[in-house]
Amino acid sequence: MSSGRTHKRRNLDSVATYAPDTNVPCPDLSTAPLIRRFSPQNQTLHPEEQRYISERANNVLPNAWKDWLGDGSGIGYDLSTFSPATYPKIGIAVPGGGLRAAQYGAGCLLGLDARNATAKAAGTGGLLQVASYLSGLSALDELSRRVLADRLLILQQLAQDRRPRFRRRQDLSGWMLDLSFVTPDGVDLLSDRNQAFYGSILYGIIAKADRGVDTSLTDPWSRMISYHFLNQTTRENFFSNDTGHGSGQLWSRIPQIPAYQSRSVPFPIVVADSRPVGSNLTATLPLNSVVYEITPLEFASFDPFLSTGMNLSYAGTHLSNGRSINGTACVTGLDQAGFVMGTSASLFNQILDFARNTLSQFSSSDSAGLLYVLSRQLQQVRTRADDVANWPNPFQGLDIPDFQDVNASWLELIDGSSNQENIPYGPLLVRARNLDVIVTAEGSADDPVNNWPNGTGLIFTSTRQTTLLQSTHQQFPPIPSTPEDFIATGVNAHPTFFGCDPSSTDNYPLIIYLPNAPPISGNDPVTNTPTFQLTYTLHHTRLFIDQVFSNTISGFTPKSNSPDPNWGKCLQCAAFDRARSKVSPAVPRSTICIQCFNQYCYNSQNPSSKSELPNRKLEFVDPDPQGLSKIQVFFSVNKFKLLGGLIGLIVLILLITAGFILFRKHSRSSKYQKITPASSTLIFEEFKDHPIAESYKMTIYSK
């Protein structure tokens, strides 16, 4: 199956390009079928994915490994004895969790990036460059885009709105997390700028509905996400329609990005879950619900009860038994990047109460804003299931008896963590991908009190693999069996390696677990924020990413508040370890790597203890005084008006001063002349229309 080319979309700078293109000629199904079938026992990857991974392994990764490990002597190996074919295949999983998880993923990946001088010097920078896959869900999809656009190097500056001089372009604005996703102009929903924002969002959604594609609350949510994470939006144009605010950017166009074409970045995968159509479930999903993955090439599931993929470019097309129900007419453009992110982050089925018209978890202002937009949406367009992401079902009518939605015309997709698998391990455990190592940038907030991870995501993935996926996915390595055990052993609060010593019959990857944790120094934590917090001050974001970055490059020293000086080498040992068994004869583990594994490997027979982590503060400490965020938002949004007003004020003061000096001179050389109210009015008349008068609401008096 070919990935295909989407129909050329006109006026890409318009918000209306959020609407898919309809009546696009379908490809020739005899040479380019839209559906790709495979069996659980005989899995195959998309041919273009296979080619990408193979070319990256042959042409890119050998140099990346050498750049990271040198000749191997630093970790006790001779790299020349290993061929590129023996190098481990690595994937990186970045969990969901809103803006907290997005920022955690940003800081963690920066700590693994060889282009970051500090990470490179610590020995951790380089792991990102040797990875073959990057999987994510929720807002973490944006990290995939940054990596693919070869912009991870400046991700920290983007998150902090510090645009480097050589990349100062309007489409590279920061994430602007200090502007609320739902009420960017403040809590007044009817303010002119909030109304302009909502109007722009609704205009694109109406255009989508007018093409016959049903919408839901996920659509405005997707557009709100786009304003912060996609190109074309800056502080200066945030409340205008000067651009499409990312509406024309498609996930299926990733293969056109130069970094993708050169195979210089990991292959990206996004995860979403499926609520059985007609079930109306408002709780967590059962583990047997279908898990979908979205790559730049296809929309697919490797679950044994589906094992089918659909050409992503045409994912908006209603199919029956693999053919368009509209004859030769297809639909392209449903895979708008914001909608892909919104689909993977759609949790509304669990928090939207239609009967009471409430939206739990969000702040009162964000909840009111979303419900307001939904009410206007319902007045103007047809919707389907309002609490999910509506995707046409490309697998309708296929001979797949175990597929839960085989007779449904639509799929109801929701957040990829809805089955409790908040870490997107599924795609990385697919047998056909055959990964050796999975790095986990664990930013979950499982603990309801302090928002730290406690292993819940790993436990549910392990259970799902054991009970449902043995024929299609690799085994999961041994882990603590309960969240309480994760906490008691301390592995939820420091880097840990799971699956260090598999037996000859085991088939599981080694998992490098990098959890969000309190600073090893004992400083106040600022990274354990709620999932539904939708606003961060610039100051908080800087501290957040810096704190995560510091933990990522530091490791830990048991019973100490000091970094581990050997952590960089230990991370290299773990990433490279599976290569030892791929050569003949097998290479014994080196002395330094044995020491590292003794410290960082989870051993169920001799587990570590959280007592080895002294002086860690668990309770979140807000780095900003209450109200500072609103002040920063006001100044950031109105900076040009205020600057103009300040300049005007200075000019006004200078003119008044000059006038006063001239007046004093005149009064000394001539007879005193009283300034009348009329003449006083004239002094200020010239400045009444100056921006300073508007900015500070100045009233000009004549006395």
C-alpha positions as CSV (number, residue, x, y, z in Angstrom):
1,M,0.0,0.0,0.0
2,S,1.4,3.4,-1.0
3,S,1.2,6.3,1.4
4,G,-0.2,8.3,-1.5
5,R,-0.3,12.1,-2.0
6,T,-3.1,14.2,-0.7
7,H,-5.2,16.3,-3.0
8,K,-3.7,19.8,-3.2
9,R,-5.4,22.0,-0.7
10,R,-6.0,25.6,-1.6
11,N,-5.5,28.7,0.6
12,L,-3.5,26.9,3.3
13,D,-3.2,30.1,5.3
14,S,-7.0,30.0,5.9
15,V,-8.6,28.6,9.1
16,A,-11.1,27.0,6.8
17,T,-8.4,24.5,5.6
18,Y,-9.2,22.6,8.8
19,A,-12.0,21.1,6.6
20,P,-11.0,17.9,4.7
21,D,-11.1,17.8,0.9
22,T,-13.9,15.8,-0.5
23,N,-14.6,14.3,-3.9
24,V,-10.8,13.6,-4.4
25,P,-10.1,10.9,-6.9
26,C,-9.3,7.6,-5.1
27,P,-6.1,5.8,-6.1
28,D,-6.2,2.8,-8.3
29,L,-7.1,0.1,-5.8
30,S,-5.6,-2.6,-8.1
31,T,-2.1,-1.1,-7.6
32,A,-2.5,1.0,-4.4
33,P,-5.2,-0.6,-2.1
34,L,-6.3,1.6,0.8
35,I,-6.4,-1.3,3.2
36,R,-3.4,-3.4,4.3
37,R,-4.1,-6.8,5.9
38,F,-1.8,-9.0,8.0
39,S,-2.3,-11.8,10.4
40,P,-1.4,-11.8,14.1
41,Q,1.0,-14.7,13.5
42,N,2.5,-13.2,10.3
43,Q,2.8,-9.5,11.0
44,T,4.2,-7.1,8.4
45,L,5.1,-3.5,8.7
46,H,4.1,-0.9,6.1
47,P,6.7,-1.2,3.3
48,E,7.7,2.5,3.6
49,E,8.2,2.1,7.4
50,Q,10.4,-0.9,6.8
51,R,12.4,1.1,4.3
52,Y,12.7,4.0,6.6
53,I,14.0,1.9,9.5
54,S,16.3,-0.1,7.3
55,E,17.9,3.0,5.7
56,R,18.2,4.7,9.0
57,A,19.9,1.6,10.5
58,N,22.3,1.3,7.6
59,N,23.1,4.9,6.8
60,V,22.6,6.9,10.0
61,L,22.8,4.9,13.2
62,P,26.4,3.5,12.8
63,N,27.8,7.0,12.9
64,A,25.4,8.0,15.7
65,W,26.5,5.1,17.9
66,K,30.2,5.9,17.3
67,D,29.5,9.6,18.0
68,W,27.9,8.6,21.3
69,L,30.1,5.7,22.4
70,G,33.4,6.5,20.7
71,D,35.4,3.3,20.3
72,G,33.4,1.8,23.2
73,S,36.3,1.7,25.6
74,G,34.5,4.1,28.0
75,I,32.0,1.3,28.9
76,G,34.5,-1.5,28.5
77,Y,33.8,-2.7,25.0
78,D,35.6,-2.7,21.6
79,L,33.0,-1.2,19.2
80,S,34.9,-2.6,16.2
81,T,33.9,-6.1,17.2
82,F,30.2,-5.2,16.7
83,S,28.7,-4.8,13.2
84,P,25.9,-2.3,12.6
85,A,23.5,-5.3,12.3
86,T,24.2,-6.1,16.0
87,Y,23.4,-2.6,17.3
88,P,20.3,-2.6,19.5
89,K,17.0,-1.3,18.0
90,I,15.7,1.4,20.4
91,G,12.3,3.1,20.8
92,I,11.4,6.0,23.1
93,A,7.9,6.2,24.7
94,V,6.6,9.5,25.9
95,P,3.4,9.2,28.0
96,G,0.4,11.5,28.1
97,G,-0.5,13.9,30.8
98,G,-1.3,17.3,29.3
99,L,1.1,20.2,29.5
100,R,2.9,18.6,32.4
101,A,3.8,15.6,30.3
102,A,4.7,17.7,27.3
103,Q,7.1,19.8,29.3
104,Y,8.5,16.7,31.0
105,G,9.1,15.0,27.6
106,A,10.8,18.2,26.4
107,G,13.2,18.3,29.3
108,C,13.9,14.6,29.2
109,L,14.6,14.5,25.4
110,L,16.8,17.5,25.7
111,G,18.8,15.5,28.3
112,L,19.2,12.7,25.7
113,D,20.1,14.9,22.7
114,A,23.7,14.9,21.5
115,R,23.2,18.5,20.2
116,N,22.9,19.8,23.7
117,A,26.5,20.4,24.9
118,T,25.7,19.8,28.6
119,A,23.9,16.5,27.9
120,K,26.7,15.5,25.5
121,A,29.3,16.1,28.2
122,A,27.3,14.2,30.8
123,G,27.3,11.1,28.5
124,T,23.5,11.0,28.2
125,G,23.3,13.2,25.1
126,G,23.3,10.8,22.1
127,L,20.6,8.3,23.1
128,L,18.0,10.2,21.1
129,Q,20.2,10.0,18.0
130,V,20.4,6.2,18.1
131,A,16.7,5.6,18.6
132,S,14.6,4.1,15.7
133,Y,11.1,4.9,17.0
134,L,9.4,7.6,19.0
135,S,5.9,6.9,20.3
136,G,3.6,9.4,22.1
137,L,0.1,10.3,23.0
138,S,-1.9,13.4,24.0
139,A,0.1,16.6,23.6
140,L,3.3,14.6,23.3
141,D,2.5,14.3,19.6
142,E,4.0,17.8,19.4
143,L,7.4,16.5,20.6
144,S,7.3,14.1,17.6
145,R,6.7,17.0,15.4
146,R,9.6,19.0,16.9
147,V,12.0,16.1,16.6
148,L,10.8,15.5,13.0
149,A,11.3,19.1,12.1
150,D,14.8,18.9,13.5
151,R,13.9,21.6,16.0
152,L,14.5,19.7,19.2
153,L,17.7,21.6,19.6
154,I,15.7,24.8,20.2
155,L,12.8,23.2,21.9
156,Q,13.8,24.6,25.2
157,Q,13.9,28.1,23.7
158,L,10.5,27.5,22.0
159,A,9.0,26.4,25.2
160,Q,10.3,29.5,26.9
161,D,9.5,31.8,24.0
162,R,13.2,32.6,23.5
163,R,13.7,32.5,19.7
164,P,17.3,32.3,18.7
165,R,18.6,35.1,16.5
166,F,19.2,32.7,13.5
167,R,15.7,31.1,13.7
168,R,13.6,34.2,14.4
169,R,10.6,33.4,12.2
170,Q,7.0,33.9,13.0
171,D,6.2,30.2,12.7
172,L,8.7,29.4,15.4
173,S,7.0,31.1,18.2
174,G,7.1,29.5,21.6
175,W,4.4,27.3,23.1
176,M,2.9,30.4,24.9
177,L,1.8,28.3,27.8
178,D,1.1,31.5,29.8
179,L,-1.9,32.0,27.5
180,S,-4.8,29.8,28.5
181,F,-5.8,27.2,25.9
182,V,-9.5,27.9,26.4
183,T,-9.7,31.5,27.6
184,P,-6.6,33.2,26.3
185,D,-7.9,36.7,27.0
186,G,-9.0,35.9,30.5
187,V,-12.1,34.7,32.2
188,D,-14.5,37.1,30.4
189,L,-15.8,34.8,27.6
190,L,-17.5,37.7,25.8
191,S,-14.4,39.9,25.6
192,D,-13.6,41.0,22.1
193,R,-10.4,39.0,21.8
194,N,-11.9,35.8,23.3
195,Q,-14.8,36.2,20.9
196,A,-12.4,36.6,18.0
197,F,-10.6,33.5,19.1
198,Y,-13.8,31.4,19.4
199,G,-15.1,32.7,16.1
200,S,-11.9,31.7,14.3
201,I,-12.1,28.2,15.8
202,L,-15.8,27.7,15.0
203,Y,-15.3,29.0,11.4
204,G,-12.9,26.1,10.7
205,I,-15.2,23.6,12.4
206,I,-18.2,24.8,10.4
207,A,-16.2,24.4,7.2
208,K,-15.4,20.8,8.2
209,A,-19.1,20.1,8.9
210,D,-20.2,21.6,5.7
211,R,-18.1,19.0,3.9
212,G,-20.2,16.3,5.5
213,V,-17.7,15.3,8.2
214,D,-19.3,15.1,11.6
215,T,-17.7,17.0,14.4
216,S,-17.5,16.9,18.2
217,L,-16.0,18.7,21.2
218,T,-12.7,17.2,20.2
219,D,-12.6,19.6,17.2
220,P,-12.5,22.9,19.1
221,W,-10.1,21.2,21.5
222,S,-7.9,20.3,18.6
223,R,-7.9,23.8,17.2
224,M,-7.1,25.2,20.6
225,I,-4.1,22.8,20.8
226,S,-3.0,23.9,17.3
227,Y,-2.7,27.6,18.4
228,H,0.0,26.6,20.9
229,F,1.8,23.6,19.2
230,L,1.6,24.1,15.5
231,N,3.3,26.7,13.3
232,Q,1.7,30.0,12.1
233,T,0.7,31.4,15.6
234,T,2.5,34.1,17.4
235,R,1.6,36.5,20.2
236,E,1.1,39.2,17.7
237,N,-1.5,37.3,15.5
238,F,-3.0,35.0,18.2
239,F,-6.4,36.7,18.1
240,S,-6.5,37.3,14.3
241,N,-7.2,35.3,11.2
242,D,-4.0,36.5,9.5
243,T,-3.0,32.8,9.2
244,G,-4.6,29.4,9.4
245,H,-3.0,28.8,12.8
246,G,-1.8,25.4,11.6
247,S,-5.1,24.3,10.1
248,G,-3.5,23.1,6.8
249,Q,-0.7,21.0,8.4
250,L,-1.3,17.2,7.9
251,W,0.2,14.3,9.7
252,S,0.5,12.4,6.4
253,R,2.8,15.2,5.1
254,I,5.5,14.4,7.6
255,P,7.3,12.4,4.9
256,Q,7.9,15.6,3.0
257,I,10.0,17.0,5.9
258,P,13.7,17.0,5.1
259,A,14.7,15.4,8.4
260,Y,12.3,12.5,7.6
261,Q,13.6,12.2,4.0
262,S,17.2,12.0,5.3
263,R,16.2,9.4,8.0
264,S,17.9,11.5,10.6
265,V,15.1,11.3,13.2
266,P,13.2,8.4,14.9
267,F,10.0,7.2,13.2
268,P,7.0,8.7,14.9
269,I,3.9,6.9,16.2
270,V,0.8,8.3,17.9
271,V,-1.6,6.2,20.0
272,A,-5.4,6.5,20.5
273,D,-7.9,4.2,22.0
274,S,-11.4,3.2,20.7
275,R,-14.6,3.2,22.6
276,P,-16.9,0.5,21.2
277,V,-19.5,2.3,19.1
278,G,-22.8,2.5,20.8
279,S,-21.4,1.7,24.3
280,N,-21.5,5.3,25.5
281,L,-18.9,4.4,28.1
282,T,-18.0,7.2,30.4
283,A,-15.4,5.3,32.5
284,T,-12.0,3.8,31.7
285,L,-12.0,1.3,28.8
286,P,-11.6,-2.4,29.3
287,L,-8.3,-3.8,28.1
288,N,-9.8,-5.6,25.1
289,S,-10.8,-2.3,23.5
290,V,-8.9,-1.7,20.2
291,V,-5.7,0.4,20.5
292,Y,-4.9,2.3,17.3
293,E,-1.6,3.8,16.1
294,I,-1.3,6.7,13.7
295,T,2.0,6.9,11.8
296,P,2.7,9.3,8.9
297,L,1.8,6.3,6.6
298,E,-1.2,4.6,8.0
299,F,-4.0,4.4,10.6
300,A,-3.7,0.9,12.0
301,S,-4.0,-1.6,14.8
302,F,-1.7,-4.5,15.5
303,D,-4.1,-5.9,18.1
304,P,-4.9,-9.6,17.2
305,F,-8.6,-8.7,16.9
306,L,-8.0,-6.3,14.0
307,S,-4.4,-6.5,12.5
308,T,-5.2,-4.1,9.7
309,G,-4.0,-0.7,8.4
310,M,-5.5,2.1,6.4
311,N,-3.7,4.6,4.2
312,L,-3.6,7.7,6.4
313,S,-3.9,10.2,3.5
314,Y,-7.4,8.9,2.8
315,A,-8.5,8.2,6.4
316,G,-11.5,10.5,6.0
317,T,-13.0,8.3,3.4
318,H,-16.0,6.1,4.3
319,L,-15.1,2.6,3.1
320,S,-17.1,-0.6,2.9
321,N,-15.1,-3.8,2.4
322,G,-12.1,-1.7,1.4
323,R,-13.8,0.5,-1.2
324,S,-15.2,4.0,-1.0
325,I,-19.0,4.1,-0.6
326,N,-19.0,7.1,-3.0
327,G,-17.5,5.1,-5.9
328,T,-14.3,6.6,-7.0
329,A,-14.5,9.7,-4.7
330,C,-12.3,9.8,-1.6
331,V,-11.6,12.2,1.2
332,T,-8.2,13.6,2.2
333,G,-7.1,16.0,5.0
334,L,-8.9,14.5,8.0
335,D,-5.4,13.9,9.5
336,Q,-4.9,17.6,10.3
337,A,-2.1,17.6,12.8
338,G,-4.1,19.3,15.5
339,F,-6.9,16.8,15.1
340,V,-4.5,13.9,15.5
341,M,-3.2,15.5,18.7
342,G,-6.7,16.2,19.8
343,T,-7.8,12.7,19.1
344,S,-5.0,11.3,21.2
345,A,-5.9,13.7,24.0
346,S,-9.7,13.4,23.9
347,L,-10.8,12.5,27.5
348,F,-14.2,14.2,27.3
349,N,-16.1,10.9,27.5
350,Q,-15.0,10.7,31.2
351,I,-15.4,14.3,32.2
352,L,-18.3,15.7,30.2
353,D,-21.7,15.5,31.9
354,F,-24.4,16.4,29.4
355,A,-27.2,16.1,32.0
356,R,-25.7,18.7,34.3
357,N,-23.8,20.6,31.6
358,T,-20.6,20.3,33.5
359,L,-17.0,19.5,32.6
360,S,-15.0,18.2,35.5
361,Q,-11.2,18.3,36.1
362,F,-10.7,21.6,34.2
363,S,-10.7,24.9,36.0
364,S,-14.0,26.7,36.2
365,S,-13.0,29.2,33.5
366,D,-11.7,26.6,31.1
367,S,-14.7,24.4,31.7
368,A,-17.0,27.4,31.0
369,G,-15.1,28.3,27.9
370,L,-15.2,24.8,26.4
371,L,-18.9,24.4,27.1
372,Y,-19.6,27.8,25.6
373,V,-17.8,26.9,22.4
374,L,-19.7,23.5,22.3
375,S,-23.0,25.3,22.7
376,R,-22.3,27.6,19.8
377,Q,-21.0,24.6,17.8
378,L,-24.2,22.7,18.4
379,Q,-26.3,25.6,17.2
380,Q,-24.6,25.7,13.8
381,V,-23.4,22.3,12.7
382,R,-24.3,18.6,13.0
383,T,-22.3,16.6,15.5
384,R,-22.2,12.9,16.2
385,A,-20.8,11.6,19.5
386,D,-19.9,14.9,21.1
387,D,-17.5,13.4,23.7
388,V,-15.1,11.5,21.4
389,A,-13.2,12.1,18.2
390,N,-15.3,10.9,15.2
391,W,-13.3,9.1,12.5
392,P,-14.9,7.3,9.5
393,N,-14.5,3.6,10.0
394,P,-12.2,2.3,7.2
395,F,-12.5,-1.3,8.4
396,Q,-16.3,-1.5,8.0
397,G,-17.5,-4.7,6.3
398,L,-14.2,-6.5,6.3
399,D,-14.1,-10.2,7.2
400,I,-12.8,-9.6,10.7
401,P,-15.2,-11.4,13.1
402,D,-13.4,-10.4,16.3
403,F,-13.3,-6.7,15.5
404,Q,-15.7,-4.8,17.8
405,D,-16.8,-2.2,15.3
406,V,-16.9,-4.2,12.1
407,N,-20.4,-3.1,11.3
408,A,-20.1,0.6,12.4
409,S,-19.7,3.4,9.9
410,W,-17.8,5.6,12.4
411,L,-15.1,5.0,15.0
412,E,-15.2,6.7,18.4
413,L,-11.6,7.4,19.3
414,I,-10.4,8.8,22.6
415,D,-7.3,9.5,24.7
416,G,-4.6,6.9,24.3
417,S,-4.5,6.4,28.1
418,S,-8.2,5.6,28.4
419,N,-7.5,1.9,29.1
420,Q,-5.0,2.9,31.8
421,E,-2.0,2.5,29.5
422,N,-0.7,6.0,29.9
423,I,2.7,5.0,28.5
424,P,2.4,4.2,24.7
425,Y,4.3,0.9,24.9
426,G,2.0,-0.9,22.6
427,P,3.5,0.1,19.2
428,L,7.0,-0.5,20.5
429,L,6.2,-4.0,21.7
430,V,4.8,-5.1,18.3
431,R,6.8,-8.2,17.3
432,A,7.3,-7.1,13.8
433,R,9.3,-4.1,15.0
434,N,11.5,-6.3,17.3
435,L,12.8,-3.6,19.6
436,D,15.7,-4.4,22.0
437,V,15.4,-1.3,24.3
438,I,12.5,1.0,25.2
439,V,13.3,4.3,26.9
440,T,10.4,5.7,29.0
441,A,10.2,9.4,29.6
442,E,7.7,8.9,32.3
443,G,5.7,12.0,33.0
444,S,2.5,10.4,34.4
445,A,0.7,11.7,37.5
446,D,-0.7,8.5,39.0
447,D,-0.5,9.6,42.6
448,P,-3.7,11.7,43.2
449,V,-2.1,13.6,46.0
450,N,1.3,14.8,44.7
451,N,1.0,13.9,41.0
452,W,4.0,11.6,40.8
453,P,4.1,8.3,38.7
454,N,3.6,5.1,40.6
455,G,4.0,2.4,37.8
456,T,0.3,2.2,36.9
457,G,0.9,2.5,33.2
458,L,3.5,-0.3,33.2
459,I,1.3,-2.6,35.2
460,F,-1.7,-2.3,32.9
461,T,0.5,-2.7,29.8
462,S,2.0,-5.9,31.3
463,T,-1.5,-7.2,32.1
464,R,-2.8,-6.5,28.6
465,Q,0.2,-8.1,27.0
466,T,-0.1,-11.2,29.2
467,T,-3.9,-11.6,28.7
468,L,-4.5,-10.5,25.2
469,L,-1.4,-9.8,23.1
470,Q,0.9,-12.9,23.4
471,S,0.5,-13.7,19.7
472,T,1.2,-10.2,18.5
473,H,3.5,-8.4,21.0
474,Q,6.7,-9.0,22.8
475,Q,6.6,-10.0,26.5
476,F,6.9,-7.3,29.1
477,P,9.9,-7.5,31.5
478,P,9.4,-8.2,35.2
479,I,8.3,-5.2,37.2
480,P,6.9,-4.6,40.7
481,S,3.4,-6.0,40.8
482,T,1.6,-3.1,42.4
483,P,1.8,0.7,42.6
484,E,2.6,0.3,46.3
485,D,5.6,-1.9,45.4
486,F,6.8,0.7,42.9
487,I,6.8,3.3,45.7
488,A,8.2,1.1,48.4
489,T,11.2,0.1,46.2
490,G,11.8,3.7,45.1
491,V,11.9,2.7,41.4
492,N,9.2,5.3,40.7
493,A,11.5,8.1,41.8
494,H,14.9,7.3,40.2
495,P,16.2,5.9,36.9
496,T,15.7,2.1,36.7
497,F,16.4,-0.6,34.2
498,F,13.8,-3.4,33.9
499,G,14.6,-6.7,32.2
500,C,18.4,-6.6,32.5
501,D,19.0,-10.4,32.4
502,P,16.5,-12.3,30.3
503,S,16.7,-16.0,30.1
504,S,17.1,-17.8,26.7
505,T,13.4,-18.3,26.5
506,D,12.4,-14.7,27.4
507,N,11.5,-12.3,24.6
508,Y,11.3,-8.9,26.2
509,P,13.1,-5.6,25.6
510,L,15.2,-3.9,28.3
511,I,13.2,-0.9,29.6
512,I,15.1,2.3,30.6
513,Y,12.7,4.0,33.0
514,L,13.2,7.7,33.5
515,P,10.4,8.9,35.9
516,N,9.4,12.4,36.8
517,A,10.8,12.6,40.3
518,P,11.6,15.2,43.0
519,P,15.0,16.9,42.5
520,I,17.8,14.7,43.8
521,S,19.3,17.8,45.5
522,G,16.3,18.1,47.8
523,N,15.1,21.4,46.2
524,D,11.4,22.2,46.0
525,P,9.7,20.3,43.1
526,V,7.9,22.2,40.4
527,T,7.2,19.4,37.9
528,N,4.4,17.5,39.6
529,T,1.5,19.6,38.4
530,P,-2.1,18.4,37.6
531,T,-2.8,17.0,34.2
532,F,-5.6,19.5,33.5
533,Q,-3.5,22.6,34.3
534,L,-3.7,24.6,31.1
535,T,-1.6,27.6,32.0
536,Y,2.0,28.0,33.0
537,T,3.9,31.2,33.5
538,L,7.1,31.5,31.5
539,H,9.1,31.4,34.7
540,H,7.5,28.2,35.8
541,T,8.2,26.6,32.4
542,R,11.9,27.5,32.6
543,L,12.2,26.0,36.0
544,F,10.2,23.0,35.0
545,I,12.3,22.1,32.0
546,D,15.6,22.9,33.8
547,Q,14.6,20.6,36.7
548,V,13.7,17.7,34.4
549,F,16.8,18.2,32.4
550,S,19.0,18.2,35.5
551,N,17.4,14.9,36.7
552,T,17.8,13.3,33.3
553,I,21.5,13.9,33.1
554,S,22.3,13.2,36.8
555,G,21.1,9.7,37.7
556,F,21.2,9.1,41.4
557,T,23.6,8.1,44.1
558,P,22.0,5.8,46.8
559,K,21.5,7.5,50.2
560,S,22.8,10.8,48.8
561,N,21.7,14.0,47.3
562,S,24.5,14.0,44.8
563,P,24.4,13.1,41.1
564,D,26.0,9.9,40.0
565,P,29.3,10.7,38.1
566,N,29.0,7.4,36.2
567,W,25.3,7.9,35.1
568,G,26.2,8.8,31.5
569,K,28.2,5.6,31.2
570,C,25.5,3.5,32.9
571,L,22.9,4.8,30.4
572,Q,25.2,3.8,27.6
573,C,25.7,0.4,29.1
574,A,21.9,-0.2,29.3
575,A,21.3,1.1,25.7
576,F,24.0,-1.1,24.2
577,D,23.7,-4.2,26.4
578,R,21.5,-6.3,24.0
579,A,24.3,-6.1,21.3
580,R,26.4,-8.5,23.4
581,S,24.2,-11.5,22.6
582,K,24.0,-10.7,18.9
583,V,27.6,-11.5,18.2
584,S,29.2,-14.9,18.2
585,P,30.6,-15.8,20.6
586,A,28.6,-13.6,22.9
587,V,30.5,-10.8,24.6
588,P,30.5,-10.9,28.4
589,R,29.2,-7.8,30.2
590,S,32.0,-5.4,31.1
591,T,33.1,-4.6,34.6
592,I,31.8,-1.0,34.6
593,C,28.5,-2.2,33.1
594,I,28.2,-4.8,35.8
595,Q,28.6,-2.1,38.4
596,C,26.0,0.0,36.7
597,F,23.5,-2.8,36.5
598,N,24.0,-3.6,40.1
599,Q,22.9,-0.1,40.9
600,Y,20.2,0.6,38.4
601,C,18.6,-2.8,37.5
602,Y,15.4,-3.9,39.2
603,N,15.9,-7.1,41.0
604,S,12.7,-8.7,42.4
605,Q,14.8,-11.0,44.6
606,N,16.7,-8.2,46.1
607,P,14.7,-5.0,45.5
608,S,15.9,-1.5,46.4
609,S,14.2,0.7,48.9
610,K,12.8,4.3,48.8
611,S,15.0,4.9,51.9
612,E,17.9,5.2,49.5
613,L,16.4,8.5,48.4
614,P,16.8,10.8,51.4
615,N,15.6,14.4,51.7
616,R,13.3,14.2,48.6
617,K,10.5,16.7,48.8
618,L,7.2,15.3,47.4
619,E,4.8,18.3,47.7
620,F,4.6,20.7,44.8
621,V,5.8,24.2,45.5
622,D,4.3,26.9,43.2
623,P,7.3,28.9,41.8
624,D,5.0,31.9,41.1
625,P,3.0,33.9,43.6
626,Q,-0.7,33.8,43.1
627,G,-1.7,36.3,40.4
628,L,1.7,36.7,38.8
629,S,0.6,34.6,35.9
630,K,-2.2,37.0,35.0
631,I,0.2,39.9,35.2
632,Q,2.7,38.1,32.9
633,V,-0.1,37.3,30.5
634,F,-1.2,40.9,30.4
635,F,2.2,42.2,29.8
636,S,3.1,39.6,27.3
637,V,0.0,40.1,25.2
638,N,0.1,43.9,25.5
639,K,3.8,44.5,25.3
640,F,3.8,46.5,22.1
641,K,0.9,48.7,23.3
642,L,2.7,49.2,26.6
643,L,6.0,49.9,24.9
644,G,4.3,52.5,22.6
645,G,2.6,53.9,25.6
646,L,5.9,54.1,27.6
647,I,7.6,55.9,24.7
648,G,4.6,58.2,24.4
649,L,4.8,58.9,28.1
650,I,8.5,59.7,27.9
651,V,7.9,62.0,25.0
652,L,5.0,63.7,26.8
653,I,7.2,64.3,29.9
654,L,10.0,65.7,27.8
655,L,7.7,68.0,26.0
656,I,6.0,69.2,29.2
657,T,9.5,69.7,30.8
658,A,10.7,71.6,27.7
659,G,7.5,73.7,27.8
660,F,8.0,74.4,31.5
661,I,11.6,75.5,30.9
662,L,10.5,77.8,28.1
663,F,7.8,79.1,30.3
664,R,10.2,79.9,33.1
665,K,12.5,81.7,30.7
666,H,9.7,83.6,29.2
667,S,8.4,84.6,32.7
668,R,11.8,86.0,33.7
669,S,12.2,88.1,30.6
670,S,8.6,89.4,30.3
671,K,5.6,90.3,32.3
672,Y,3.9,87.4,34.0
673,Q,1.1,85.8,31.9
674,K,-1.4,83.5,33.5
675,I,-2.2,80.2,31.7
676,T,-5.9,80.0,31.0
677,P,-7.9,76.8,30.9
678,A,-8.1,77.2,27.2
679,S,-4.3,77.4,26.7
680,S,-3.9,74.4,29.1
681,T,-6.2,72.4,26.9
682,L,-4.2,73.2,23.9
683,I,-1.0,71.9,25.5
684,F,-2.6,68.4,25.8
685,E,-4.8,68.4,22.7
686,E,-1.9,67.3,20.5
687,F,-1.4,64.1,22.6
688,K,-5.0,63.0,23.3
689,D,-5.0,60.4,20.5
690,H,-1.5,59.1,21.4
691,P,-1.4,55.3,22.4
692,I,-0.5,56.4,25.9
693,A,-4.0,57.9,26.3
694,E,-5.5,54.5,25.2
695,S,-3.2,52.3,27.1
696,Y,-3.6,54.0,30.5
697,K,-7.1,55.3,30.0
698,M,-5.8,58.8,30.7
699,T,-8.3,61.7,31.0
700,I,-7.1,65.2,30.1
701,Y,-8.3,67.9,32.4
702,S,-8.2,71.7,32.0
703,K,-8.1,73.6,35.2
